[in-house]
Each structure stands twice: as structure tokens, then as C-alpha cells.
Amino acid sequence: MNKEAADLKHSRPDLKGSLRRLANSVREWLRRQPLFRRSEGEGRGSVFERSKEAGGWRTSPFGVLVRKEISDHIRSWRFMLLLGIILLTCIASLYTAMNSIQEAIQSDSSANEFVILKLFTLSDGTLPSFISFIGFLGPLLGIGLGFDAVNSERNKGTLSRIMAQPLHRDALLNAKFVASLSVISMMFLMLGFLIMALGTIILGIPPTLEEFLRMISFIFIIIFYIGFWLNLSILFSVRFRQPATSALSGISVWLFFSFFYDMILNIVSKGIAPNAGTATVEDIVGFQNQMLWLSRISPYTLFNEATTTLLMPSVRNLGPLTTEQVYGAIASPLPFGQSLLLVWPQVTGLIALTLICFALSYVLFLRQEIRGRS
């Protein structure tokens, strides 16, 4: 009996060791599973990292790049300066629009219709309207956020380090674009709601549902418009090695479409205009349509037509009209759905230009060789 107890006593350490080894094996197996893998650099009380299939985009390389780019943009002095310029000019245009609206309401009681929308379009002549400021200064914001998106990483030698991580090449371009566009979207959403709130407080007239929908659509068109210039600047950043060259290229395209393109169209129109003495109505209408389509190559024209139609419900057509078409038409504001259908080709054109710039930058970036500080 004493011998059996002694044998059992000597066997207990072996049993404890076997159980300990089994527990360690199970723990090691669970640690190797993606569902229970602990994030690198996190403490004992951190949440377990889910697998790539089960987790969200925040744990993916693309989500990390987007959050990093948004943080860099918000903390940069460049963004602060551009935001300050746009905010000051928009507040100044709001002040002039307030004076114009108050004078119009005092002189004509029929001006009370779509009052909130007039905050974006009216001006007393001293300063341009809100949409004019955005059409002129919006491209500068897109160019300023994207002209050094890729070449700065290449010059600092960090591009090769980023590409050494387990992520695709297109994820870098997508993250740069999505982060910059997210910052632009948040800024203009807050700016639009700020103007609407100030107008409601000062004028004492709340916006209707149709005015609210038109204002939201107007902000989305601004985002599409600035997104084109952002993608164009990213294309120049991929193509040129120096940030100064890419910035000057983007500004040159902006100046060309803002000032010189209309001058060139005026010269072309004088050369191809039909003879006023022998031209028929069909010849004149065809010439006007031809010049209208040539002007729509410019993104500024597409933006101006889309925003004017949405913010001015009285606009019923964007092309030339004959006397027969105008005769008998009822002068009434166009419903929101019809205005949206009227500007849908312009919005599609802006999106198409953005996709073309992105495709070119994508092809160029895939064909480039990436080396350390090369």
C-alpha cells in the first residue's frame, strides 16, 4: 500500500507537466489563428484583431493609409491657409448676398421664393457670388492638396518603404485620393450648412425641403468639381518628379480654362460664324449648339451650368431656344427632379474627366520603377 502511494506521488509531476504542455500547445495554436491574433504593439488589455476577411477597412493597409493622409492634411499649414482663404471669401460673399436679399424683399414681395438658395447666387456688385468664388478658388484647393501626393514621397525616400509593405500599388493612389476628397467633402458640407444656418438666423426664413435637397446636390457637385482638379494634380505628381513642376502644371491648366479658353472660343466663333444676311434659323441654332458643346470641354463651364440650374429653379433649359419654343411656355420654377435630370450630363462629364485622370495616373504609376530616393 505504501509502495502504490509512493508511485502515485512520483507520477503527479509527470501528469502536471503533461497538462501544462497541453495547455501551452492549445494556447500556441490559438495564437496562430487569425481570428484570435493580437495586434502588434498593443498591450495586454487590447482587443483582438480580426482577420482581413472578417475585419473592417480600418485594419487594412488602405484604411491605415487613408487615416494617415487625412491626419497629415488637417495638420498642415497649407490646408489651413487654403481653408482660411475660402472661408473668408465665402463669408464676404454671404454678406453681400444678405444685403441684396433684404433690398429685394423690401422692394418686391415675390422675391420670398427660394430665399435660402439666393444666398449662393446673389451679389450686390462689390464682390462675386458664392458660386463664382467656388468656381474660381475651388481648383486651387484640389491642386494644393494633390500636387505633391506621390513625388514628395519619392523624393523623401518613403515611397519604396511604403511599397515594401504588403499592399497593392493602386491602394496608394486610392488612399491619396480618398483622403483628400474626404477632407474636401467635410469642409464644404460644414461650410454649406454654416451658410444655411446663418441665413436662417438672420433672415428668419427656414429652408424648405426642396431648397435643402438643392443645396445638398450643389455641395456634391462642388465635390465632383474639385475632385477632378485633385485627380489632375495627382496625375501631374505621378508624371513629374519635382513638386514645383507638378504644381505649376496644375495651375497652368486652371488658368487656361479659367481665362484663356473663352478667349480662344471667341476667336474661333468669329471664324466659323454663319453669314448674318444669308443664314437660316437652323444654321444659327446649329452654330450656337456647336459653340456650346465646345465650351463644355471646360470643367468650369460644366460646373457653372450645373450649379446655376440647381440654385436657380427658374432656369429651364441650357441650350438655345427658338421663338416657337419660347412662345406659350409657362414661367414657373422647375421641380427638383427635372433640374437634376437637366444637369445630369454635366455631372457625368465631371465624373468622366475625373476617371480619365485617374486612369492615366494609374497606368503611369504602374509603369514606373520604384527605388530608394529615385
C-alpha positions as CSV (number, residue, x, y, z in Angstrom):
1,M,0.0,0.0,0.0
2,N,2.8,2.4,0.8
3,K,4.5,1.4,-2.4
4,E,1.5,2.3,-4.5
5,A,1.1,5.7,-2.8
6,A,4.7,6.4,-3.4
7,D,4.3,5.5,-7.1
8,L,1.3,7.8,-7.4
9,K,3.1,10.6,-5.7
10,H,6.0,10.3,-8.1
11,S,3.6,10.3,-11.1
12,R,1.9,13.5,-10.2
13,P,4.6,15.9,-11.5
14,D,4.6,14.0,-14.8
15,L,0.7,14.5,-15.0
16,K,1.0,18.2,-14.2
17,G,3.7,18.6,-16.8
18,S,1.6,16.9,-19.4
19,L,-1.3,19.1,-18.7
20,R,0.9,22.2,-18.8
21,R,2.3,21.1,-22.1
22,L,-1.2,20.5,-23.5
23,A,-2.3,24.0,-22.3
24,N,0.7,25.6,-23.9
25,S,0.0,23.8,-27.2
26,V,-3.6,24.9,-27.3
27,R,-2.6,28.5,-26.4
28,E,0.1,28.4,-29.2
29,W,-2.5,27.1,-31.7
30,L,-5.0,29.8,-30.8
31,R,-2.3,32.5,-31.1
32,R,-1.6,31.3,-34.7
33,Q,-5.2,31.7,-35.7
34,P,-6.1,35.0,-37.5
35,L,-9.3,35.4,-35.5
36,F,-7.5,35.5,-32.2
37,R,-4.3,37.1,-33.2
38,R,-3.3,40.1,-31.1
39,S,-2.4,43.3,-32.9
40,E,1.3,44.2,-32.9
41,G,2.3,46.9,-30.4
42,E,-0.9,46.6,-28.3
43,G,-1.0,46.0,-24.6
44,R,-2.4,43.1,-22.6
45,G,-5.9,44.6,-22.5
46,S,-6.3,45.4,-26.2
47,V,-9.0,44.0,-28.4
48,F,-8.0,41.0,-30.6
49,E,-7.5,41.8,-34.2
50,R,-9.9,40.1,-36.6
51,S,-8.9,38.5,-39.8
52,K,-8.8,40.5,-43.0
53,E,-12.0,38.9,-44.2
54,A,-13.9,39.5,-41.0
55,G,-12.4,42.9,-40.1
56,G,-13.2,46.4,-41.4
57,W,-11.3,48.7,-43.6
58,R,-9.7,50.4,-40.6
59,T,-7.4,47.4,-40.0
60,S,-6.5,47.1,-43.7
61,P,-3.4,48.8,-45.2
62,F,-5.7,51.0,-47.3
63,G,-7.6,52.2,-44.2
64,V,-4.3,52.9,-42.4
65,L,-3.1,55.0,-45.4
66,V,-6.3,56.9,-45.6
67,R,-6.2,57.8,-41.9
68,K,-2.6,58.9,-42.1
69,E,-3.2,61.1,-45.1
70,I,-6.3,62.7,-43.5
71,S,-4.2,63.5,-40.4
72,D,-1.4,65.0,-42.5
73,H,-3.8,67.2,-44.4
74,I,-5.6,68.5,-41.3
75,R,-2.4,69.3,-39.5
76,S,-0.7,71.0,-42.5
77,W,-0.3,74.8,-42.8
78,R,-1.1,74.5,-46.5
79,F,-4.6,73.2,-45.8
80,M,-5.1,75.8,-43.1
81,L,-4.2,78.7,-45.4
82,L,-6.5,77.4,-48.2
83,L,-9.3,76.9,-45.8
84,G,-8.9,80.4,-44.4
85,I,-8.9,82.0,-47.9
86,I,-12.1,80.1,-49.0
87,L,-13.8,80.7,-45.7
88,L,-13.1,84.5,-45.7
89,T,-14.2,84.9,-49.3
90,C,-17.4,82.9,-48.8
91,I,-18.4,84.9,-45.7
92,A,-17.8,88.1,-47.6
93,S,-20.0,86.9,-50.5
94,L,-22.6,85.9,-47.9
95,Y,-22.6,89.4,-46.5
96,T,-23.2,91.0,-49.9
97,A,-25.9,88.4,-50.7
98,M,-27.7,89.3,-47.4
99,N,-27.8,93.0,-48.4
100,S,-29.1,92.1,-51.9
101,I,-31.8,89.8,-50.5
102,Q,-33.0,92.3,-47.9
103,E,-33.3,95.0,-50.6
104,A,-35.1,92.6,-53.0
105,I,-37.6,91.6,-50.2
106,Q,-38.3,95.2,-49.3
107,S,-39.0,96.2,-52.9
108,D,-40.7,93.0,-54.2
109,S,-42.7,90.6,-52.1
110,S,-42.5,87.9,-54.8
111,A,-38.8,87.6,-54.0
112,N,-39.5,85.5,-50.9
113,E,-39.5,82.3,-53.0
114,F,-36.3,80.2,-52.7
115,V,-34.7,82.8,-50.4
116,I,-32.0,80.5,-49.0
117,L,-30.8,79.5,-52.5
118,K,-30.3,83.2,-53.3
119,L,-27.6,83.3,-50.6
120,F,-25.4,81.3,-53.0
121,T,-26.2,83.2,-56.2
122,L,-26.9,86.9,-55.4
123,S,-24.4,89.7,-55.1
124,D,-24.6,93.5,-54.9
125,G,-21.8,94.0,-57.4
126,T,-18.9,94.7,-54.9
127,L,-17.9,91.0,-54.7
128,P,-18.7,88.0,-56.7
129,S,-21.3,85.5,-55.6
130,F,-20.6,82.3,-53.6
131,I,-20.7,80.0,-56.7
132,S,-18.3,82.4,-58.5
133,F,-15.8,82.2,-55.7
134,I,-16.1,78.4,-55.5
135,G,-15.7,78.0,-59.3
136,F,-12.6,80.2,-59.2
137,L,-10.9,79.1,-55.9
138,G,-12.1,75.5,-55.7
139,P,-9.5,74.2,-58.2
140,L,-6.7,75.8,-56.1
141,L,-7.8,73.7,-53.2
142,G,-7.7,70.5,-55.2
143,I,-4.3,71.4,-56.8
144,G,-2.9,72.4,-53.4
145,L,-3.8,69.0,-51.8
146,G,-2.6,66.8,-54.6
147,F,0.3,68.3,-56.4
148,D,2.9,66.6,-54.2
149,A,1.0,63.4,-53.4
150,V,3.4,61.0,-55.0
151,N,6.6,62.8,-55.9
152,S,7.1,64.1,-52.4
153,E,7.1,60.5,-51.1
154,R,9.6,59.6,-53.9
155,N,11.9,62.5,-53.1
156,K,11.9,61.8,-49.4
157,G,12.6,58.1,-50.0
158,T,9.5,56.9,-48.2
159,L,7.8,55.6,-51.4
160,S,10.0,52.5,-51.5
161,R,9.3,51.8,-47.8
162,I,5.5,52.1,-48.4
163,M,5.6,49.8,-51.4
164,A,7.7,47.3,-49.4
165,Q,4.6,46.7,-47.2
166,P,2.0,44.0,-48.2
167,L,-0.3,46.3,-50.2
168,H,-1.1,46.8,-53.9
169,R,0.2,49.8,-55.9
170,D,-3.2,51.1,-56.7
171,A,-4.0,51.2,-52.9
172,L,-1.6,54.1,-52.5
173,L,-3.2,56.2,-55.2
174,N,-6.7,55.3,-54.0
175,A,-5.8,56.3,-50.4
176,K,-4.3,59.6,-51.5
177,F,-7.4,60.5,-53.5
178,V,-9.9,59.2,-50.9
179,A,-8.2,61.0,-48.0
180,S,-8.0,64.4,-49.9
181,L,-11.6,64.1,-51.2
182,S,-12.8,63.2,-47.7
183,V,-11.2,66.4,-46.3
184,I,-12.7,68.5,-49.1
185,S,-16.2,66.9,-48.6
186,M,-16.2,67.6,-44.8
187,M,-15.1,71.1,-45.3
188,F,-17.7,72.1,-47.9
189,L,-20.5,70.2,-46.1
190,M,-19.8,72.2,-43.0
191,L,-19.4,75.4,-45.0
192,G,-22.8,74.9,-46.8
193,F,-24.6,74.1,-43.5
194,L,-23.0,77.1,-41.9
195,I,-24.2,79.5,-44.6
196,M,-27.7,77.9,-44.5
197,A,-27.8,78.3,-40.7
198,L,-26.6,81.9,-40.8
199,G,-29.2,82.8,-43.4
200,T,-32.0,81.2,-41.4
201,I,-31.0,83.1,-38.3
202,I,-30.5,86.5,-40.0
203,L,-33.5,86.3,-42.4
204,G,-35.8,84.3,-40.1
205,I,-36.9,82.1,-43.1
206,P,-36.2,78.4,-42.7
207,P,-35.3,76.4,-45.8
208,T,-37.9,74.2,-47.4
209,L,-37.3,70.6,-48.3
210,E,-36.7,71.4,-52.0
211,E,-34.2,74.1,-51.0
212,F,-32.4,71.7,-48.7
213,L,-32.2,69.0,-51.5
214,R,-30.9,71.5,-54.0
215,M,-28.3,72.7,-51.6
216,I,-27.1,69.2,-50.8
217,S,-26.9,68.5,-54.6
218,F,-25.0,71.7,-55.1
219,I,-22.4,70.6,-52.5
220,F,-22.0,67.2,-54.1
221,I,-21.3,68.9,-57.5
222,I,-18.7,71.1,-55.8
223,I,-17.1,67.9,-54.5
224,F,-17.1,66.3,-58.0
225,Y,-15.7,69.5,-59.5
226,I,-12.8,69.8,-57.0
227,G,-12.3,66.1,-57.3
228,F,-11.4,66.5,-60.9
229,W,-8.7,69.1,-60.1
230,L,-7.4,66.9,-57.3
231,N,-7.0,63.9,-59.6
232,L,-5.4,66.1,-62.2
233,S,-2.8,67.3,-59.7
234,I,-2.2,63.7,-58.6
235,L,-1.6,62.8,-62.3
236,F,1.0,65.6,-62.5
237,S,2.5,64.4,-59.2
238,V,3.0,60.9,-60.7
239,R,4.3,62.2,-64.0
240,F,6.8,64.8,-62.8
241,R,9.5,64.2,-60.2
242,Q,9.6,67.7,-58.7
243,P,6.6,69.1,-56.7
244,A,7.1,72.6,-58.1
245,T,6.8,71.3,-61.7
246,S,3.5,69.4,-60.9
247,A,2.1,72.5,-59.1
248,L,2.9,74.8,-62.0
249,S,1.4,72.3,-64.5
250,G,-1.9,72.2,-62.5
251,I,-2.0,76.0,-62.1
252,S,-1.4,76.4,-65.9
253,V,-4.3,74.1,-66.7
254,W,-6.5,76.0,-64.2
255,L,-5.5,79.4,-65.7
256,F,-6.1,78.1,-69.3
257,F,-9.7,77.0,-68.6
258,S,-10.5,80.0,-66.3
259,F,-9.3,82.8,-68.6
260,F,-7.9,81.8,-72.0
261,Y,-10.3,79.1,-73.1
262,D,-13.2,81.6,-73.5
263,M,-10.9,84.0,-75.5
264,I,-9.9,81.2,-77.8
265,L,-13.6,80.2,-78.3
266,N,-14.5,83.8,-79.2
267,I,-11.8,83.9,-81.8
268,V,-13.0,80.5,-83.2
269,S,-16.6,81.7,-83.2
270,K,-15.8,84.7,-85.4
271,G,-14.1,82.5,-87.9
272,I,-16.9,79.9,-88.3
273,A,-20.0,82.0,-87.6
274,P,-22.5,81.9,-90.5
275,N,-23.3,85.0,-92.5
276,A,-26.0,87.0,-90.8
277,G,-27.5,88.0,-94.2
278,T,-27.9,84.6,-95.7
279,A,-28.0,82.2,-92.7
280,T,-31.3,80.5,-91.8
281,V,-32.6,79.8,-88.4
282,E,-31.3,76.2,-88.5
283,D,-27.8,77.5,-89.3
284,I,-27.8,79.9,-86.4
285,V,-29.1,77.3,-83.9
286,G,-26.6,74.7,-85.2
287,F,-23.8,77.2,-84.7
288,Q,-24.9,78.0,-81.2
289,N,-25.1,74.3,-80.3
290,Q,-21.6,73.7,-81.8
291,M,-20.1,76.6,-79.7
292,L,-22.0,75.4,-76.6
293,W,-20.5,71.9,-76.9
294,L,-17.0,73.3,-77.5
295,S,-17.4,75.4,-74.3
296,R,-18.5,72.3,-72.4
297,I,-15.0,70.9,-72.8
298,S,-14.0,73.2,-69.9
299,P,-14.8,71.8,-66.4
300,Y,-15.6,75.4,-65.3
301,T,-18.4,75.6,-67.8
302,L,-19.8,72.2,-66.7
303,F,-19.7,73.4,-63.1
304,N,-21.3,76.7,-63.8
305,E,-24.2,75.2,-65.8
306,A,-24.9,72.5,-63.2
307,T,-24.8,74.9,-60.2
308,T,-26.8,77.6,-61.9
309,T,-29.5,75.2,-62.8
310,L,-29.8,73.7,-59.3
311,L,-29.6,77.0,-57.4
312,M,-31.9,78.9,-59.8
313,P,-35.1,76.9,-60.4
314,S,-36.2,79.4,-63.0
315,V,-33.6,78.0,-65.4
316,R,-35.5,75.6,-67.7
317,N,-33.0,75.0,-70.5
318,L,-29.2,75.2,-71.1
319,G,-29.2,75.5,-74.8
320,P,-30.5,77.9,-77.5
321,L,-34.3,78.2,-78.0
322,T,-36.3,79.4,-80.9
323,T,-39.2,81.7,-80.8
324,E,-41.6,78.9,-81.3
325,Q,-40.2,77.0,-78.3
326,V,-40.4,80.0,-76.1
327,Y,-43.9,81.0,-77.1
328,G,-46.6,79.7,-74.8
329,A,-44.1,78.5,-72.1
330,I,-45.3,79.0,-68.5
331,A,-42.9,81.0,-66.4
332,S,-42.7,78.7,-63.3
333,P,-39.8,77.2,-61.4
334,L,-38.7,73.8,-62.5
335,P,-39.2,70.9,-60.0
336,F,-36.1,69.5,-58.3
337,G,-36.2,66.2,-60.1
338,Q,-36.4,67.9,-63.5
339,S,-33.5,70.2,-62.6
340,L,-31.5,67.2,-61.6
341,L,-32.2,65.5,-64.9
342,L,-31.2,68.7,-66.7
343,V,-27.8,68.8,-65.1
344,W,-27.1,65.1,-65.1
345,P,-24.9,65.3,-68.4
346,Q,-22.8,67.9,-66.8
347,V,-22.3,65.9,-63.6
348,T,-21.5,62.8,-65.7
349,G,-18.9,64.9,-67.7
350,L,-17.2,65.9,-64.5
351,I,-17.1,62.3,-63.2
352,A,-15.8,61.1,-66.6
353,L,-13.0,63.7,-66.6
354,T,-12.0,62.6,-63.1
355,L,-11.9,58.9,-64.1
356,I,-9.8,59.7,-67.2
357,C,-7.2,61.5,-65.0
358,F,-7.2,58.6,-62.5
359,A,-6.8,56.0,-65.3
360,L,-3.8,57.9,-66.7
361,S,-2.1,58.3,-63.3
362,Y,-2.8,54.6,-62.5
363,V,-1.1,53.5,-65.7
364,L,1.9,55.8,-65.3
365,F,2.4,54.8,-61.7
366,L,2.3,51.0,-62.5
367,R,4.9,51.5,-65.3
368,Q,7.3,53.4,-63.0
369,E,10.2,51.8,-61.2
370,I,10.4,52.5,-57.5
371,R,13.7,52.7,-55.8
372,G,15.0,54.3,-52.6
373,R,15.3,58.1,-53.3
374,S,14.9,57.6,-57.0
